[in-house]
């Protein structure tokens, strides 16, 4: 009981907690290699089985696109660790494994690493550009927009766009040209162009080997499904009702990490395929912890599992939340924001004396 009291006190002191978390940041090379192999080999095997079943005329083989996409998502999570240079002790190993996986995930590694680290540094800050995530307006910002821009934002936040059209656009097209990043130097462009060149070579070779139509029938369902799953995971880990947003003068990294990032509680199989990315609050507080060691933190400090905890059901319900209410300090739906606005207007009219 005394140990739990100490841990709870530690959870209330994020700087001290970061010191504890750093003790889990050393990667285990053998474990990292094993995690890579048990993900990459099944992905390649499932891809080949899907190609074989479709080429043999068995359209039921499309069901294999689901596990193939799940393994591709897990590869992306390993690339994500490499982007934080937490998967291997060697910086070079992290960079080159990340670049290789980036060809499969259609994500230029060095460019994505830059944008994702910016996301970590600015997440939850209302006064900084929201890079590497989903744009979120405050209620006041939304209500001040012209009607056509409000409708554009509502369309942008629609689930079909967020988890269907959006992921396809990002991974198939947007990641092909890092427009808007010229100011940060040549590296994002070099990373993107090199990744594009290898993708063209790989896809071209496979098209020659199995046929253009067969390749597209195999690759596109896997890519699109994995893209949607990936966007969903990163979305729900910051877009939940009691998340954290603040203006520059009130924003702190520690509060944003612990309370602006969720602990997304998933069943064991989904937790494995997502490489513990659901333990997002601790990941944001100390991004150098390898994904496979995040479970060790929760095992040793179980009280940390209750911070920013959301379930599968809660995550689905949170999709309707699209605006940050600065007065209520939580995300609200368009309907709730409109209802509050009407109520406020009625309240004002009630107390304003009519002028003759």
Buried (B, 14 or more C-beta within 10 A) or exposed (E): EEEEEEBEEBBEEBEEBBEBBEEBBEBBEEEBBEBBEEBBEBBEBBBBBBBBBBBEEEEEBBEBBBBBBBBBBBBBBBBBBBBBBBBBEEEEBBBBBBBBBBBBBBBBBBBBBBBBBBBBEBBBBBEBEBBBBBEBBBBEBBEEEEEEEBEEBEEBBBEEBBBBBBBBEBBBEEBBEBEEBEEBEEBBBBBBBBBBEBBEEEBEEBBEEBEEEBBBBBBEBBBBBBBBBBBBBBBBBBBBBEBBBBEEEEBBBBBBBBBBBBBBBBEEEBBBBBBBBBBBBBBBBBBBBBBBBBBBBBEEBEBBBEBBBBEEEBBEEBBBBBBBBBEEEBBBBBEBBBEBEEEEEEEEEEEEEEEE
